[in-house]
Amino acid sequence: MTPDPTTVVPALLAAAGLTPSAEEIALMIAGYPALSESIEKLYAVPEARYEEPGLIFRAEV
């Protein structure tokens, strides 16, 4: 079941404490399905399921 972007996007923004303009919210709602699909594809790679992305910076000396 795909969540409704008109419900999810405002809820995520409220949870983050963000208050963008109505135009920005409309753009986020329009782009949410494609973004959500892309994120799901990242998790669909079985070999990378438990791996950490290479973008994590650890300041260990």
HUPEHU-V376236 format. One record per pair of residues at least 4 apart in sequence whose ideal C-beta (glycine too) atoms are under 8 Angstrom apart, sorted by the first residue. I is the first residue (numbers start at 1). J is the second residue. Records with the same first field share a line. If there is no record, write none. Layout:
I=J  J
This chain:
2=33  36
3=7  8  36
4=8
5=9  29  30  32  33
6=10  29
7=11
8=12  32
9=13  25  28  29  32
10=14  25
11=15
12=16
13=18  19  20  25  28
14=18
20=24  25  28
21=25
22=26
23=27
24=28
25=29
26=30
27=31
28=32
31=35
32=36
33=37
34=38
35=39
36=40
37=41
38=42
39=43
40=44
41=45
42=48
43=49
45=49
47=51
52=56
